[in-house]
Amino acid sequence: MDNKWLKAIEKIIGYHMKNGELLETALTHSSYANIHKEPSYERLEYLGDSVLSLISRDFLYHKYSNLPEGHLTKIQSAVLSERSLFEIAEELHLSKFIRFVPEYDGQTPKRSIVADIVEAIIAAIYLDGGIKNAKKFVLKFFEDKFEQAHEGHFLRDYITEINELVQKHKWSVEYKVLKSNYDAHSSYFKMALVINGKQIAIGEGENKKDAMREAAQKALEQGLLK
């Protein structure tokens, strides 16, 4: 294990690992793991998903004591989405630390993989330092997003808004699949929002709906529909 590599990641995540191998595993894609006979991030991601969900539910339950269950669920779903996790990974520049074989699927890991790595890191912190340290990490990087979701920034139904505009202006609309990949562990879609035969915006996601939603969101938030 490269000590400089480990220290650089610890500085980013704000936590010093007692067992650095956990963090190393959390950042190891199966393409690298299979070649070097090492474990990949996948088991940690499985655990991290549950740890992140528990911490999020506990935080939302106490933070927004006046909100009904349905609204809490919407906030959690928005913040724990692939798109949101990927944004956090990008903010932390985690992609450059992922041990990945470029020949596996392009020069960089898919967005769904990068998002999963965040959950794997949460599991690594949880196993190394317990729920208290895992919660500290989650709240440090997720709390603002919970607040934004509570204020409605993540809760807009972008696809419905597009459909309403289309009906109002009598435009034609379709979502085209530009790229799709499937493997044993994940799926990936790149979708284009096409209005009146013109490509307006592109979205990505682990399923068609997520990719469509991102394309619609970009079109609306970037003022591309004129």
N, C-alpha and C positions, 0 to 999 in steps of 0.2 A: 504494500500500500504506500502510495506517495504521500508523505507527511504534509507537504506544501498543498497538495490537492485537497487533503482532508481539512486542513486549517482554513483554506479559502472558503470551503463550503460551510464550515462551522461558523465563520464570521458572517456569512450571508444569512444563515438560519437563526443566528443568535443563540446557539446552544452548543456546549462542549460535550462531545461524546466520550463516554467511558469505554465503550466498545465501538471503535471506528469501523469495524467490519459490517455492522448493521447499516451504517450510512452508505458504505461502499455498495452493499447489496441493493439498497434502495435506489441507487442510481445506475444499476446494471440491467440493460435490456437483454432479452433472451437471445438476440443475435450474437451478442458478445459472450453471454454466459455459456451458450452451447459450444462455442469454439474453445473457451478456456476452462470448461468443466467447472463452472461456478454457479451458485444459485442466482436467479434473476429477481427482479423487484416484485414479481407477481404475487407471491404469498404475502409479502408485506403490504402490498396494495389492498389485498383482500381484508386484512386486519385494519389497515388505516381507514378504509371506507367506513367501518363500524365505529372506530374511535372518533373520527371526524363527525359522524352523525350524532353520536352521544353528546359530545362537547357542544355541538351546535344546538341540539334540542334543549340541553340544560341551560345554555346561555339565553336562547330565545324565550324559554318558559319563564325565566326570572326577569329578563330585561323588559319584556312586553307582556306584563301580567294581565293587561286588559284585553288582549287580542284573542279571538277565537282560534280554535285548533286549525281550521281551514286556512286562515291567513298566515299562521305560523308555518304551516306546511308549504305554502306558496313561497314565503321568504326563504325557507331552507332550500327548497328545490332550485330556486333561482341562483342562490349563492354557491351551492354545491354542484352546479352544473359543470359540464366539461368546459364550456366557454370561460366560466369564472375561474376555475382551477387553472386553466391554461394562462389566463391573464396574470394570475399570481405567480406562476412559474416564470413568465416572461419578465415580470417586475423584478424577480430575484435572479434573472439570467441563468436559470438552472439548465437550460438546454445544452449549454456548452460543457457541462460537467457529466452529462449522461454518457455512459460507456456503451457505445452503439456501433454496429458495423454498417457503414454507408451502403454497401452492396445489398443489404437486406431489403431496403425499401426507400431508395432515394438518399440524398445527402444529409438529411436531417430526420430525426424521429417524427412520426405523425403526431398531430396535435393531441389525439386521445392518449397516446403514450406519455407525452409530456405532462398532461393533466393527471394521469395515474401516478406518475412519479411523486407528485405532491402528497398524495395519500400514502405512498410508500414511506416517504420521509416522516410523516406524522406517526406512522407505526414504529419506525426506527426510534424516534424520540420517546415514544410511549414505552417501548420495551427497555430502552436504556435508562430512562429517567422517571418513568411513571406518568400517571394521568396529569399531575400538576404541571409538569414541563410541557407535555403535549398540548394542554389547554393554553399555556402561555404562548406557545408558537401559533396556535390557531387564532387566538384573539388578536395577536399582534398583526396578523396579515389578513384576517377575515372580518374583523369587527366593523371596519368602515363599509364593507360591502353589505353586511347585514343592515346597517343603517340606511344605506342607499336603497336597498330592496324594500325596507319598511316605508321609505318615502315614495316608493312607486317606480323608481328608475328601472328596475329589472322586471316589473310585473306587467308592463304593457304587452298587449296582444298584437304584435307587429304584423303578423300575417292577416289578421282580421282588418287592421287599419288599411293595409294595402288593398284588400278586397273591396273595402268601402270606397276608397278613392277610385278604383277601377270602375265600379258600378256608377259612381257619380259622373265620371268623365267619359264613360263608355269606351274605355280602353280594352285591349286584349291583354291577357296575362298568362304566363306559364312559368314553371320552374324546371329548368333543364339540368339533368345530371351530367356534369362535366367529367367527374372521376369518381370511381367507387372501388374500394378494396375490402376484402374480407380475409380473415385468417381465424385460427382456432380461438383467439383471445379477444379480438376486437374487430370493429368495422369502421369504415371511413367514407364520408360522402363530401363531394364538392358540388354545390348547386348554384346555378345562375338564375337570377330573377330577370325575366325577359318581358318587357312591356312594349306592345305595338311592334314586335319584332326586334327591338333593341335591347341588348344586354345592359342592365342597369347596375347590378351589384352581384357580388359572389359571396357565398357563405360556406362554411365548413362545419362538420359535426360528425358524431358517431352514428347518426341515423339521418334519414332524409328530412324529418321534421326539424331537427336542430339546425341543419344546414339551411333549410328554407327560412327559418326564423332569423338566423344571422343575416342572410341576404336582405330580408325585408327590413331588419333593423338598420343596416347600413344605409339602405335607400332612404329611409325616413330621417334618420339622425344626421345624415350628411347632406340632406337637401337635394337629393339626386332626381327627385320627381318634380319636374317643372314643365 
